[in-house]
């Protein structure tokens, strides 16, 4: 069995507004005036605890508190301040028509990823959804990808593709032996994604390139 694993933020959905609004809400709780929105796009993708420490210099304890504040805004409001990328549903449909499984492998907490998949009605395309744990015990992207593979019988790293818009999506996929596609339409640059096996300019193109990497019969 073959599979294509997709990152969520910046690959399936554009979460720019919801994530940055949540970050702004969190840092203001510490009396910090946040920078302009575009300066906070770096929060899209990586684990939140790591980002709050890296970009705002918060201690481990304060970074943990910042995540709690972030979720005060994100749970009721920020979670749905996002939109599907044009062509992503068509990409899922193309992959499924080829008899290839579609899965989600995201550093977003799994409970939130499931709500988004259900709200935007793409959960029906997914064979499995692997996300992070709320308590931070499962944050590493490679662990999240490995968990998806383990829960899709017959799928191995050699017959799977990881699609994502940030370097750690590509690097984690390659670390495990998957083919990789970089999503240039997301929040990562061509330079950041240069180690990917292929680069997609649109969401629809992710399916075309992934299927070529998997060497399906008609492509």
VOGU-3710 file (C-alpha; in Angstrom, 3 decimals, decimal comma):
1> xxxxxxxxxx> 0,000/0,000/0,000  1,178/3,525/-0,810  0,404/6,745/1,064  0,820/10,504/0,880  1,133/12,266/4,244  0,276/15,955/4,445  1,266/18,558/6,969  -1,739/20,683/7,990  -0,791/24,329/8,657  0,649/25,946/5,546
11> xxxxxxxxxx> 0,031/22,850/3,408  -3,660/21,957/3,644  -4,903/25,117/5,353  -3,697/28,707/5,490  -3,827/29,372/9,252  -2,037/32,722/9,238  -4,748/34,795/10,907  -5,752/32,327/13,617  -2,250/31,388/14,712  -0,888/34,927/14,784
21> xxxxxxxxxx> -3,962/36,266/16,606  -3,456/33,541/19,210  0,234/34,386/19,613  -0,583/38,094/19,991  -3,166/37,277/22,651  -0,675/35,097/24,549  2,282/37,500/24,632  0,090/40,433/25,637  -0,716/38,418/28,782  2,976/38,858/29,642
31> xxxxxxxxxx> 2,832/42,599/28,960  4,682/42,165/25,667  3,502/44,182/22,678  3,665/41,804/19,716  5,428/42,679/16,466  3,516/43,055/13,174  1,589/39,971/12,085  4,017/38,997/9,324  6,806/38,728/11,909  4,812/35,994/13,673
41> xxxxxxxxxx> 4,444/33,681/10,686  7,474/31,849/12,064  5,053/30,304/14,590  3,264/28,426/11,823  4,463/24,848/11,960  7,010/24,390/14,779  6,004/23,315/18,303  4,633/26,308/20,200  6,719/25,842/23,357  9,885/25,924/21,292
51> xxxxxxxxxx> 8,757/29,033/19,382  7,739/31,060/22,440  11,170/30,407/23,959  13,056/31,071/20,727  11,306/34,235/19,575  10,290/35,856/22,879  13,018/34,550/25,181  10,557/32,934/27,592  11,735/30,397/30,147  10,435/26,839/29,905
61> xxxxxxxxxx> 7,848/27,571/32,588  6,711/30,793/30,927  6,637/29,136/27,501  4,307/26,516/28,971  2,116/29,303/30,367  2,183/31,050/26,980  0,843/27,903/25,337  -2,055/27,912/27,825  -2,810/31,563/27,011  -2,506/30,827/23,281
71> xxxxxxxxxx> -5,142/28,107/23,595  -7,505/30,420/25,499  -7,909/32,288/22,216  -7,269/29,437/19,795  -9,792/26,894/21,122  -12,961/28,979/20,633  -11,871/31,388/17,907  -8,443/31,039/16,306  -8,885/27,411/15,302  -11,295/28,349/12,507
81> xxxxxxxxxx> -9,598/31,582/11,447  -8,117/29,689/8,520  -9,034/28,564/5,009  -8,325/25,626/2,713  -5,782/26,210/-0,019  -7,268/26,231/-3,504  -6,922/22,825/-5,113  -6,152/20,798/-1,991  -9,425/18,857/-2,069  -8,832/18,071/-5,748
91> xxxxxxxxxx> -5,358/16,866/-4,768  -6,837/14,493/-2,161  -9,326/13,209/-4,711  -6,619/12,581/-7,314  -4,520/10,618/-4,840  -7,472/8,517/-3,691  -8,432/7,720/-7,304  -4,992/6,177/-7,751  -5,639/3,835/-4,842  -3,142/5,684/-2,643
101> xxxxxxxxxx> -3,963/6,487/0,981  -4,078/10,071/2,275  -3,018/10,854/5,840  -2,334/13,914/7,972  0,882/14,313/9,975  0,842/17,607/11,858  2,588/19,202/14,823  -0,771/20,760/15,735  -2,427/18,982/18,667  -4,424/16,093/17,270
111> xxxxxxxxxx> -7,659/17,180/18,933  -7,515/20,519/17,077  -6,483/18,942/13,773  -9,489/16,616/13,918  -11,872/19,533/14,513  -10,436/21,383/11,516  -10,649/18,297/9,276  -14,278/17,820/10,281  -15,218/21,506/9,895  -13,735/21,717/6,387
121> xxxxxxxxxx> -15,024/18,245/5,438  -11,732/16,669/4,387  -11,718/14,077/7,171  -13,478/11,678/4,776  -10,331/11,501/2,651  -8,023/10,564/5,526  -6,934/7,031/6,307  -5,250/8,269/9,476  -4,637/11,552/11,288  -1,513/11,836/13,421
131> xxxxxxxxxx> -0,994/14,961/15,495  0,861/16,263/18,523  -0,168/15,623/22,120  -1,584/18,545/24,097  0,912/18,025/26,926  3,944/18,249/24,631  4,847/14,573/25,012  4,559/14,077/21,245  5,904/17,211/19,513  8,689/15,849/17,305
141> xxxxxxxxxx> 7,613/15,780/13,653  9,488/12,553/12,913  7,615/10,812/15,756  4,315/12,137/14,405  5,084/10,860/10,891  6,245/7,493/12,240  2,994/7,138/14,185  0,994/7,692/10,985  2,974/4,992/9,181  2,521/2,567/12,071
151> xxxxxxxxxx> -1,251/2,995/11,865  -1,580/2,339/8,138  -1,065/-1,401/7,598  1,115/-2,188/4,616  2,545/1,321/4,306  6,306/1,657/4,748  8,577/4,669/4,470  9,747/3,531/1,037  6,231/3,714/-0,411  5,151/6,957/1,253
161> xxxxxxxxxx> 5,564/10,690/0,559  5,625/13,517/3,097  4,258/16,870/1,867  4,942/20,008/3,898  5,827/23,686/3,701  8,598/23,901/6,311  12,094/22,440/6,547  11,305/20,150/9,471  8,513/18,513/7,425  11,018/17,664/4,719
171> xxxxxxxxxx> 13,885/16,830/7,061  11,726/14,607/9,278  10,337/12,787/6,257  13,801/12,221/4,807  15,116/11,091/8,196  12,554/8,285/8,148  13,213/7,388/4,508  10,092/8,913/2,900  9,992/10,742/-0,417  9,312/14,456/0,165
181> xxxxxxxxxx> 7,469/17,282/-1,569  7,938/20,891/-0,470  4,844/23,106/-0,615  6,101/26,449/-1,952  2,655/28,063/-1,631  2,871/27,781/2,172  5,115/29,563/4,661  8,513/28,107/3,779  10,896/29,473/1,148  12,424/27,647/-1,804
191> xxxxxxxxxx> 15,755/27,810/0,016  14,284/26,294/3,169  12,716/23,464/1,145  15,646/22,900/-1,209  16,361/19,387/0,084  12,888/18,108/-0,910  12,652/15,602/-3,758  10,204/17,915/-5,540  8,702/21,377/-5,065  5,016/22,150/-5,630
201> xxxxxxxxxx> 3,915/25,651/-6,583  0,232/24,907/-5,892  -1,747/22,618/-3,622  -3,032/20,665/-6,622  0,517/20,076/-7,838  1,385/18,286/-4,588  -0,707/15,329/-5,758  0,855/15,230/-9,220  4,386/15,282/-7,815  3,678/12,827/-4,990
211> xxxxxxxxx> 2,184/10,315/-7,401  5,167/10,641/-9,724  7,498/9,954/-6,806  5,449/6,878/-5,970  5,621/5,816/-9,631  1,945/5,042/-10,092  1,069/3,286/-13,332  -0,399/6,180/-15,259  2,104/8,905/-14,294
//
